[in-house]
Amino acid sequence: MGWRGLGKDRRGGVAVLLGGSLFALAGTAAVTVDLGSVYLAKRQLQGVADAAALAASSGGRTAAQAMVDRYGLPQVQLLAVDSGHYAPDSTLQPEQRFLAGDPRATASRIELEQRVPLFFARLLTGQDSLPVRARATAARVDSAAFSIGTGLASISDGLPNKLLSALAGTELNLSVMDCQGLASLDIDLLGFADALRVRTGHGDDAYGALFDRPIPISDLLAAMGDSAGASPTVAVFRAIAPRLGSRSIRLSDIIDLGPMRGAGSAAGQPALLIDALTMLRMVLSPPSGTAVPMDLRLAIPGLASTRLLLVTGPGASESPMMTVTAARDVVVRTAQTRIYLESTVAGALSGLLTLRVPLYVELASAEARLSAIDCTAGSAGSGVGLSVTPSIGTVALADIDMDAVTDFTTAAHPQPALLGQTIGVRVTGFATVPLGGQSPQSVHFTPSEIAANEWKRVSTGDLTQGVAGGIAGRTQIQVSVLGLGIGTSGIAPAVGALLGSIAPLLDNVLNGVTAVMGVRVGSADVRVHAMRCGSPAIVA
């Protein structure tokens, strides 16, 4: 056949198409089968690398090789075992956080290689295997559990019931004995979590997964009762749980378990104790970004009338109130708080006038973060260091814009207050104390202090005599008689003395309010619940 005939001949076309199709089919098989095989091998090898890195963090190269051999994957080679220091610093790139050869030697980095056999891809590449590598870094993580709040020394009136009922949105009917029982009962957080898993039917959840679930507050209170054992306070949980409605919260919003998130058992974990009253307040705290005003009328012996307006806002709801962490960038905070306390004293100054005392307190969030963990037994620095910034803001004896109190974006504009008046006499007063302490202060907890569950307080030092006592001594009192200012009138010293005499009563109210709500005026209370040393964890 000539060249012209060959160009017109159509025989054999199917063979050409079949050959091309087989080549394409081999390429597709190489992509699907071989790449899938390589991906699976890569995942398996990464798991071996993680386990080998954990082993190397305590036993070096010998332990790492033994772990690789235990898995029994074919053609796996231990390329490198590096000892060094891992810095959990989010400002550094991940590859810069491990410092090989660092004498602190708190971490180990492992690199493995495996030859993965190819099936179809060898037709295209001419190779019968492909090298796959995996790297893992494990560090011995020294972690601490700490919180910010207040340690309640005593409860002697019905204020905790009023405040907690206002947070709950329903009357809890907590007696003084109920509140004292809650304050004195320590709850093991992981024991509570175990009881919560049983009650909610999530027994297979790790603690982190459980804390991420929205759970009705009534179930949380019931689980607190379940974990309280034979304590008489169990009756309190059973009584108030049905009153809390259907609102749900995620415990992870208020408690950050950190490296304990993946644990499914309390075995080997440190005990995390928190008093039941604090736990109740944390659970009832408002959702993120929500201001909760509490307008209460109080009966205080020695005072004719007392009005308390308390507004909690953003702050604690935007961060955990308690955390377990090794990181230096995890912050726990109290809520922003505004307190207006207006009291009157009837028949003051020999019946000439009724004294009115309006106190206004505005607090930013107090905060604490981890600054150091020293696990060196017997050393002077052994223990946990926290960096704490107390609540800053303003304390004033003044009249304010009441419409602005519940809006944290609006200033309350303190102005001289009308303290009292009678025919022809008008008494005004004004004092304001800005709370400093914007720079964090260092607080150190020794191992014995941690074991004793001690609270420590950090203060700005602006009010050494209490809120009311400190402000009373700084009040500028003006007396006007028939419209004439008489600053040296005998009435002014008498008003000042009366302010000083009732200041302890007002401070008792303010101390009770702040203790229940977990805030302090110009200060912050912190506690380290546990210190855990040398637990290895995968960090990269």
C-alpha positions, 0 to 999 in steps of 0.5 A, a space after each residue: 500500500 502506498 503512502 496515499 493509501 496508508 493515509 486513508 486506511 482506518 484499520 487498527 484505530 481501536 488498538 491505538 485508542 486502547 493503548 492510550 486509554 490504558 496509559 491514562 488508566 494507569 495514570 489515574 490508578 497511580 493518582 488514586 491508589 498510590 497517592 491514597 497509599 502514600 497519604 495513609 502511610 504518612 498518617 500512620 508514620 506521624 502517629 509513630 513519630 508522635 509516640 516516639 517523640 513522647 518516649 524520647 522526652 524521657 528516655 532519649 534515642 533508645 526509648 524512641 527506637 524502641 517505640 518505633 520497633 514496637 509499632 512494627 511498620 516496614 522500612 521505617 528509619 529513625 533519622 534524627 533525635 534532637 534534644 533541646 528546649 521548646 518555647 511556647 511563644 506565639 510570637 515566634 514562628 513554629 519552626 523557631 520555637 524548638 532550640 536544638 542543643 539548648 542546655 535546658 533540654 525540656 523537649 525532644 524532636 524526632 524525624 522518621 522516614 519510611 519507604 512506601 511501595 508504589 504499585 501503578 505509579 512505578 509504570 510512570 516514574 520507574 521507581 518502586 517506592 517513595 520516601 515519606 517523612 514525619 517529624 514530631 516535637 514533644 516537650 515536658 509541659 509544666 502547667 498550672 491551674 489558677 483562677 481569679 476571684 475572691 476568697 469568702 471569709 464569712 457570710 453573715 447576711 442575705 446578700 449572697 442570696 439576693 445577688 445570686 438570685 438576681 443572676 439566676 433570674 429567679 428567687 433561690 431562697 438561699 439561707 445564710 447557712 446554705 451560703 456558708 455551706 456552699 462557701 465551705 464545700 470544695 468541689 473536685 472539678 474532674 469529679 464533678 465532670 465525671 458526675 456530669 458525664 453520667 447525668 447527661 449520658 455522655 460517658 465516652 466524652 473526653 473532658 474537653 468535649 464535655 466542656 464544649 457541649 451546651 448543658 442546661 444550668 439545672 443539670 450542672 447544679 444537679 451534677 455538683 450535688 452528685 459529686 458532693 457525696 454525703 455533704 449536707 449541701 447536696 440538699 441545696 443543689 437539689 432545691 435550687 436546680 429545678 428553679 434555674 430554667 432551661 438556659 444552657 452554657 458551655 463550661 469551656 467559656 468559664 473554665 479552660 482545661 488546657 492540657 487536660 482537655 484530652 483526658 478521659 479519666 481523673 487518674 493521673 490528673 491533679 485535683 482541681 478544687 473550687 468552692 461551690 459558691 464560686 462555682 455557682 456564681 461562675 455558672 450563673 454569670 451573664 453571657 458574653 457582652 451582656 450587662 446584668 443590672 441588679 437593683 436591690 433595696 437592703 435593710 442595714 442596721 444603723 441606716 434608714 435606707 440603702 439602695 444597691 445598683 450593681 451592673 456586671 458587664 463584659 470581662 469574665 464572660 470574654 475569658 475563662 475565670 479558671 484555667 489550666 495552662 503552660 502558656 503565658 498568653 492565657 488570661 483570666 479576668 473578672 467582669 467589668 463592674 459598676 456599683 451604685 450604693 445610696 444610703 440615708 441616715 435619718 435625723 442626722 445632725 440633731 434633726 437638722 437634716 437627713 444625710 444622703 450618701 451616694 457612692 459610685 464605684 466603676 471597675 475595669 476587669 482585673 486579670 491574671 496570667 502565668 509568668 513562671 513555673 519552677 519545678 526544681 525541688 527545694 529551690 527558693 523559686 520553686 512554685 508558680 508565679 502569676 502576673 496580676 493586674 488589679 481592678 482599676 477604675 474610680 471610686 466617687 462620692 458623687 451624684 451620677 447620670 443614672 441612665 448611663 450606669 447600665 451602659 458601659 460605653 457611656 460615662 457616668 459623669 460624677 458630679 458634686 452630690 446633694 448630701 442633705 438640706 433643710 430650710 435655708 441650708 444645703 449641704 453638698 459633697 464631692 470626692 473621687 479617687 482614681 484607682 491606679 495599678 495599671 502595671 501588673 504585679 508579680 505574685 508567687 505561690 510556693 508548693 505548700 501554699 498551693 497545697 493549702 489552697 491559699 488566696 493572695 491579694 494584689 492591691 493598687 494601694 489607693 484605698 487603705 481604709 476601705 472604700 467608704 472609709 477612704 473616700 469619707 476622709 477625702 470628701 470636700 463638703 460645702 454648706 450653703 446658707 440662704 444661698 451663701 457658701 460658708 465653707 467653715 460652718 460648723 455643719 461641715 465638720 459634723 457632716 464629715 464626722 458622720 460620714 466617717 462613723 457610717 463608713 464601716 457599715 457601707 464598707 461591709 455592704 461593698 465587701 459583701 457585694 464584691 466577695 460574692 461577685 468575684 471582684 475587688 475594688 482596687 485589688 484582685 484575689 488569685 489562687 493557684 489550684 494545682 501545679 503539674 511538672 514534667 508531663 510530656 505532650 506533643 507541641 509540634 
